[in-house]
Amino acid sequence: MQLSIVVPVRNEADNILPLLAEIHAALENRGEFEVVYVDDGSSDATPLRLAEAMRRYPRLRVLAHRMSCGQSTALMTGMRAARGEWVATLDGDGQNDPADIPKLLAARDAAGRPGSHPANLQLIAGHRKTRRDSWIKRISSRIANGVRSRLLGDATLDTGCGLKLVARAVYLELPFFDHMHRFLPALVQRAGGATISVEVNHRPRTRGASNYGLFDRL
């Protein structure tokens, strides 16, 4: 299988079915793919919505943590279970646009062509140029990205974007630690791979509540 979509979720019941419909619409007729949801200890109706979704979407597989382990662990659970050679990740809150996944795939497919991306491209990171978040989230993200970029020199404008495309085998060889998903470009570069950023759409949250606050981001 060429492509897996991994989506970590916690208490996102109202976003499950709408986002799955968008994922399938974006990738229909674009080759074989699967969708892997990881329920990170939800306490709302997320498990019920996922059970309903599995009846609608044969490509969907669901894994669950008995208690919340954090986004990095949920992503690693999904990566280990994924069957695709490449994995696209996106947040389960509906703010990442699944219609941008083909754009990341196109960037990957252009790797190695003259005047295009490097041949050893292993990570394509989404860049939310126009953020649809509260002012406090935008400011905290800008500070975090600036500090991280200056310290690590990873040449990545937005590592916090949940929409990424990565070679699964490369991801599984990276050192694992909590919040590693925020440092993926630097980690891939450290392992010898090339990374690029691609501008993607970002949407306001219309359902549910954010699981993150200012201080845990800092």
Contacts in CASP RR format, 6 or more apart in sequence:
PFRMAT RR
TARGET T0000
AUTHOR 0000-0000-0000
METHOD contacts of the structure
MODEL  1
MQLSIVVPVRNEADNILPLLAEIHAALENRGEFEVVYVDDGSSDATPLRL
AEAMRRYPRLRVLAHRMSCGQSTALMTGMRAARGEWVATLDGDGQNDPAD
IPKLLAARDAAGRPGSHPANLQLIAGHRKTRRDSWIKRISSRIANGVRSR
LLGDATLDTGCGLKLVARAVYLELPFFDHMHRFLPALVQRAGGATISVEV
NHRPRTRGASNYGLFDRL
1 32 0 8 1.000
1 33 0 8 1.000
1 34 0 8 1.000
1 83 0 8 1.000
1 84 0 8 1.000
1 85 0 8 1.000
2 31 0 8 1.000
2 32 0 8 1.000
2 33 0 8 1.000
2 84 0 8 1.000
2 85 0 8 1.000
2 86 0 8 1.000
3 27 0 8 1.000
3 31 0 8 1.000
3 32 0 8 1.000
3 33 0 8 1.000
3 34 0 8 1.000
3 84 0 8 1.000
3 85 0 8 1.000
3 86 0 8 1.000
3 87 0 8 1.000
3 88 0 8 1.000
3 105 0 8 1.000
4 33 0 8 1.000
4 34 0 8 1.000
4 35 0 8 1.000
4 36 0 8 1.000
4 82 0 8 1.000
4 83 0 8 1.000
4 84 0 8 1.000
4 86 0 8 1.000
4 87 0 8 1.000
4 88 0 8 1.000
4 168 0 8 1.000
5 23 0 8 1.000
5 27 0 8 1.000
5 33 0 8 1.000
5 34 0 8 1.000
5 35 0 8 1.000
5 36 0 8 1.000
5 87 0 8 1.000
5 88 0 8 1.000
5 89 0 8 1.000
5 90 0 8 1.000
5 101 0 8 1.000
6 36 0 8 1.000
6 38 0 8 1.000
6 75 0 8 1.000
6 78 0 8 1.000
6 79 0 8 1.000
6 82 0 8 1.000
6 87 0 8 1.000
6 88 0 8 1.000
6 89 0 8 1.000
7 19 0 8 1.000
7 23 0 8 1.000
7 35 0 8 1.000
7 36 0 8 1.000
7 37 0 8 1.000
7 38 0 8 1.000
7 89 0 8 1.000
7 90 0 8 1.000
7 91 0 8 1.000
7 92 0 8 1.000
8 37 0 8 1.000
8 38 0 8 1.000
8 40 0 8 1.000
8 70 0 8 1.000
8 71 0 8 1.000
8 74 0 8 1.000
8 75 0 8 1.000
8 78 0 8 1.000
8 89 0 8 1.000
8 91 0 8 1.000
8 92 0 8 1.000
9 15 0 8 1.000
9 16 0 8 1.000
9 37 0 8 1.000
9 38 0 8 1.000
9 39 0 8 1.000
9 40 0 8 1.000
9 42 0 8 1.000
9 46 0 8 1.000
9 74 0 8 1.000
9 92 0 8 1.000
10 39 0 8 1.000
10 40 0 8 1.000
10 41 0 8 1.000
10 42 0 8 1.000
10 46 0 8 1.000
10 68 0 8 1.000
10 70 0 8 1.000
10 74 0 8 1.000
10 211 0 8 1.000
11 42 0 8 1.000
11 43 0 8 1.000
11 44 0 8 1.000
11 46 0 8 1.000
11 208 0 8 1.000
11 209 0 8 1.000
11 211 0 8 1.000
12 42 0 8 1.000
12 46 0 8 1.000
12 92 0 8 1.000
12 93 0 8 1.000
12 207 0 8 1.000
12 208 0 8 1.000
13 42 0 8 1.000
13 44 0 8 1.000
13 45 0 8 1.000
13 46 0 8 1.000
13 48 0 8 1.000
13 49 0 8 1.000
14 49 0 8 1.000
14 207 0 8 1.000
14 208 0 8 1.000
15 92 0 8 1.000
15 93 0 8 1.000
15 94 0 8 1.000
15 207 0 8 1.000
15 208 0 8 1.000
16 37 0 8 1.000
16 46 0 8 1.000
16 49 0 8 1.000
16 50 0 8 1.000
16 53 0 8 1.000
17 49 0 8 1.000
17 52 0 8 1.000
17 53 0 8 1.000
17 56 0 8 1.000
18 94 0 8 1.000
18 207 0 8 1.000
19 92 0 8 1.000
19 94 0 8 1.000
19 98 0 8 1.000
20 35 0 8 1.000
20 53 0 8 1.000
20 56 0 8 1.000
20 57 0 8 1.000
20 60 0 8 1.000
22 97 0 8 1.000
22 98 0 8 1.000
22 99 0 8 1.000
23 35 0 8 1.000
23 98 0 8 1.000
23 101 0 8 1.000
24 35 0 8 1.000
24 57 0 8 1.000
24 59 0 8 1.000
25 98 0 8 1.000
25 99 0 8 1.000
26 98 0 8 1.000
26 99 0 8 1.000
26 101 0 8 1.000
26 102 0 8 1.000
27 33 0 8 1.000
27 98 0 8 1.000
27 101 0 8 1.000
27 102 0 8 1.000
30 102 0 8 1.000
30 105 0 8 1.000
33 59 0 8 1.000
34 59 0 8 1.000
34 60 0 8 1.000
34 61 0 8 1.000
34 82 0 8 1.000
34 83 0 8 1.000
34 84 0 8 1.000
35 57 0 8 1.000
35 59 0 8 1.000
35 60 0 8 1.000
35 61 0 8 1.000
36 60 0 8 1.000
36 61 0 8 1.000
36 62 0 8 1.000
36 63 0 8 1.000
36 78 0 8 1.000
36 81 0 8 1.000
36 82 0 8 1.000
37 50 0 8 1.000
37 53 0 8 1.000
37 60 0 8 1.000
37 61 0 8 1.000
37 62 0 8 1.000
37 63 0 8 1.000
38 62 0 8 1.000
38 63 0 8 1.000
38 64 0 8 1.000
38 65 0 8 1.000
38 74 0 8 1.000
38 75 0 8 1.000
38 77 0 8 1.000
38 78 0 8 1.000
39 46 0 8 1.000
39 47 0 8 1.000
39 50 0 8 1.000
39 62 0 8 1.000
39 63 0 8 1.000
39 64 0 8 1.000
39 65 0 8 1.000
40 65 0 8 1.000
40 68 0 8 1.000
40 69 0 8 1.000
40 70 0 8 1.000
40 71 0 8 1.000
40 73 0 8 1.000
40 74 0 8 1.000
41 64 0 8 1.000
41 65 0 8 1.000
41 66 0 8 1.000
41 67 0 8 1.000
41 68 0 8 1.000
41 69 0 8 1.000
47 64 0 8 1.000
50 60 0 8 1.000
50 62 0 8 1.000
51 62 0 8 1.000
53 60 0 8 1.000
53 62 0 8 1.000
54 60 0 8 1.000
54 61 0 8 1.000
54 62 0 8 1.000
61 81 0 8 1.000
63 77 0 8 1.000
63 78 0 8 1.000
63 81 0 8 1.000
65 73 0 8 1.000
65 74 0 8 1.000
65 77 0 8 1.000
69 77 0 8 1.000
70 178 0 8 1.000
71 179 0 8 1.000
71 181 0 8 1.000
72 176 0 8 1.000
72 177 0 8 1.000
72 178 0 8 1.000
72 179 0 8 1.000
72 180 0 8 1.000
72 181 0 8 1.000
73 178 0 8 1.000
75 89 0 8 1.000
75 181 0 8 1.000
76 176 0 8 1.000
79 87 0 8 1.000
79 168 0 8 1.000
79 171 0 8 1.000
79 172 0 8 1.000
80 172 0 8 1.000
82 168 0 8 1.000
84 168 0 8 1.000
85 167 0 8 1.000
85 168 0 8 1.000
85 169 0 8 1.000
86 105 0 8 1.000
86 108 0 8 1.000
86 165 0 8 1.000
86 166 0 8 1.000
86 167 0 8 1.000
86 168 0 8 1.000
87 165 0 8 1.000
87 166 0 8 1.000
87 167 0 8 1.000
87 168 0 8 1.000
87 171 0 8 1.000
88 101 0 8 1.000
88 104 0 8 1.000
88 105 0 8 1.000
88 163 0 8 1.000
88 164 0 8 1.000
88 165 0 8 1.000
89 162 0 8 1.000
89 163 0 8 1.000
89 164 0 8 1.000
89 165 0 8 1.000
89 166 0 8 1.000
89 181 0 8 1.000
90 96 0 8 1.000
90 98 0 8 1.000
90 101 0 8 1.000
90 162 0 8 1.000
90 163 0 8 1.000
91 162 0 8 1.000
91 163 0 8 1.000
93 205 0 8 1.000
93 207 0 8 1.000
93 208 0 8 1.000
93 210 0 8 1.000
94 203 0 8 1.000
94 205 0 8 1.000
94 206 0 8 1.000
94 207 0 8 1.000
95 132 0 8 1.000
95 133 0 8 1.000
95 202 0 8 1.000
95 203 0 8 1.000
95 204 0 8 1.000
95 205 0 8 1.000
96 161 0 8 1.000
96 162 0 8 1.000
96 163 0 8 1.000
96 200 0 8 1.000
96 202 0 8 1.000
96 203 0 8 1.000
97 163 0 8 1.000
97 200 0 8 1.000
97 201 0 8 1.000
97 202 0 8 1.000
97 203 0 8 1.000
99 201 0 8 1.000
100 126 0 8 1.000
100 163 0 8 1.000
100 198 0 8 1.000
100 200 0 8 1.000
100 201 0 8 1.000
101 163 0 8 1.000
101 165 0 8 1.000
103 198 0 8 1.000
103 200 0 8 1.000
104 124 0 8 1.000
104 126 0 8 1.000
104 163 0 8 1.000
104 164 0 8 1.000
104 165 0 8 1.000
104 198 0 8 1.000
104 200 0 8 1.000
105 165 0 8 1.000
107 117 0 8 1.000
107 121 0 8 1.000
107 124 0 8 1.000
107 165 0 8 1.000
107 196 0 8 1.000
107 198 0 8 1.000
108 121 0 8 1.000
108 124 0 8 1.000
108 165 0 8 1.000
110 116 0 8 1.000
110 117 0 8 1.000
111 117 0 8 1.000
111 118 0 8 1.000
111 119 0 8 1.000
111 120 0 8 1.000
111 121 0 8 1.000
111 194 0 8 1.000
112 118 0 8 1.000
112 119 0 8 1.000
112 121 0 8 1.000
117 194 0 8 1.000
117 196 0 8 1.000
118 194 0 8 1.000
119 194 0 8 1.000
120 192 0 8 1.000
120 193 0 8 1.000
120 194 0 8 1.000
121 193 0 8 1.000
121 194 0 8 1.000
121 195 0 8 1.000
121 196 0 8 1.000
122 166 0 8 1.000
122 167 0 8 1.000
122 170 0 8 1.000
122 188 0 8 1.000
122 193 0 8 1.000
122 194 0 8 1.000
122 195 0 8 1.000
123 164 0 8 1.000
123 165 0 8 1.000
123 166 0 8 1.000
123 167 0 8 1.000
123 170 0 8 1.000
123 184 0 8 1.000
123 185 0 8 1.000
123 188 0 8 1.000
123 193 0 8 1.000
123 194 0 8 1.000
123 195 0 8 1.000
123 196 0 8 1.000
124 164 0 8 1.000
124 165 0 8 1.000
124 166 0 8 1.000
124 195 0 8 1.000
124 196 0 8 1.000
124 197 0 8 1.000
124 198 0 8 1.000
125 156 0 8 1.000
125 158 0 8 1.000
125 159 0 8 1.000
125 161 0 8 1.000
125 164 0 8 1.000
125 184 0 8 1.000
125 185 0 8 1.000
125 195 0 8 1.000
125 196 0 8 1.000
125 197 0 8 1.000
125 198 0 8 1.000
126 158 0 8 1.000
126 161 0 8 1.000
126 162 0 8 1.000
126 163 0 8 1.000
126 164 0 8 1.000
126 197 0 8 1.000
126 198 0 8 1.000
126 199 0 8 1.000
126 200 0 8 1.000
127 157 0 8 1.000
127 158 0 8 1.000
127 161 0 8 1.000
127 197 0 8 1.000
127 198 0 8 1.000
127 199 0 8 1.000
127 200 0 8 1.000
128 158 0 8 1.000
128 161 0 8 1.000
128 200 0 8 1.000
128 202 0 8 1.000
129 199 0 8 1.000
130 202 0 8 1.000
131 137 0 8 1.000
131 138 0 8 1.000
131 141 0 8 1.000
131 202 0 8 1.000
132 202 0 8 1.000
132 203 0 8 1.000
132 204 0 8 1.000
132 205 0 8 1.000
133 141 0 8 1.000
133 202 0 8 1.000
133 204 0 8 1.000
136 214 0 8 1.000
137 210 0 8 1.000
137 214 0 8 1.000
137 217 0 8 1.000
140 214 0 8 1.000
140 217 0 8 1.000
140 218 0 8 1.000
141 158 0 8 1.000
141 160 0 8 1.000
141 217 0 8 1.000
144 182 0 8 1.000
144 217 0 8 1.000
144 218 0 8 1.000
145 157 0 8 1.000
145 158 0 8 1.000
145 159 0 8 1.000
145 160 0 8 1.000
148 154 0 8 1.000
148 159 0 8 1.000
148 182 0 8 1.000
148 183 0 8 1.000
148 186 0 8 1.000
149 155 0 8 1.000
149 156 0 8 1.000
149 157 0 8 1.000
152 183 0 8 1.000
152 186 0 8 1.000
153 186 0 8 1.000
154 183 0 8 1.000
154 185 0 8 1.000
154 186 0 8 1.000
154 189 0 8 1.000
154 195 0 8 1.000
155 185 0 8 1.000
155 195 0 8 1.000
156 185 0 8 1.000
156 186 0 8 1.000
156 195 0 8 1.000
156 197 0 8 1.000
157 197 0 8 1.000
158 197 0 8 1.000
159 182 0 8 1.000
159 183 0 8 1.000
159 184 0 8 1.000
159 185 0 8 1.000
159 186 0 8 1.000
160 181 0 8 1.000
160 182 0 8 1.000
161 200 0 8 1.000
161 202 0 8 1.000
162 181 0 8 1.000
163 200 0 8 1.000
164 184 0 8 1.000
166 184 0 8 1.000
166 188 0 8 1.000
170 188 0 8 1.000
170 191 0 8 1.000
170 193 0 8 1.000
171 184 0 8 1.000
173 191 0 8 1.000
174 180 0 8 1.000
174 184 0 8 1.000
174 187 0 8 1.000
174 188 0 8 1.000
174 191 0 8 1.000
175 187 0 8 1.000
180 187 0 8 1.000
184 195 0 8 1.000
185 195 0 8 1.000
188 194 0 8 1.000
188 195 0 8 1.000
189 195 0 8 1.000
END
